[in-house]
Amino acid sequence: MQVLHAQGHTGPAIPPALALVAKGRDHITTSEFARAMCCAPQTALKNHCIKGECYGVRPIKRGKLLLWPVADVAQALSAGA
């Protein structure tokens, strides 16, 4: 099984399915994050609104969008395994 690391990132390996979704980007959208974490986008938005994070991942805000760091998502996924 081949695993990828984010560019310049020495942390946890990016799962192949997440790397496919990210397409080389450092951040993913809320809908992509929700699909990776197996929850509804509304759940991710609600958790962010209440706690400032969702499953231990803190997004950055760009305008109206929440962008979720791929490296942090990979770490959250590996911690749950």
CORWOLIN-V562810 format. One record per pair of residues at least 4 apart in sequence whose C-alpha atoms are under 6 Angstrom apart, sorted by the first residue. I is the first residue (numbers start at 0). GAP is how many residues later the second one is. D is the distance in Angstrom with one decimal. If there is no record, write none. Layout:
[[I:GAP:D] [I:GAP:D]]
This chain:
[[2:10:5.9] [2:11:6.0] [2:12:5.8] [2:13:5.9] [3:9:5.6] [3:10:5.1] [4:8:5.0] [4:9:5.4] [11:63:5.7] [13:60:5.3] [25:43:5.9] [25:44:5.6] [26:40:5.5] [26:41:5.1] [26:42:4.4] [26:43:5.2] [27:39:5.5] [27:40:5.2] [28:38:5.1] [30:10:5.4] [33:4:5.9] [33:5:5.1] [33:6:5.6] [33:7:5.1] [41:4:6.0] [43:10:5.8] [46:4:5.7] [46:7:5.3] [47:4:4.3] [47:5:4.5] [47:6:5.6] [52:4:5.3] [52:5:4.5] [56:15:5.9] [58:7:5.8] [58:8:5.3] [58:9:4.4] [59:6:5.7] [59:7:5.3] [60:4:5.7] [60:5:4.6]]
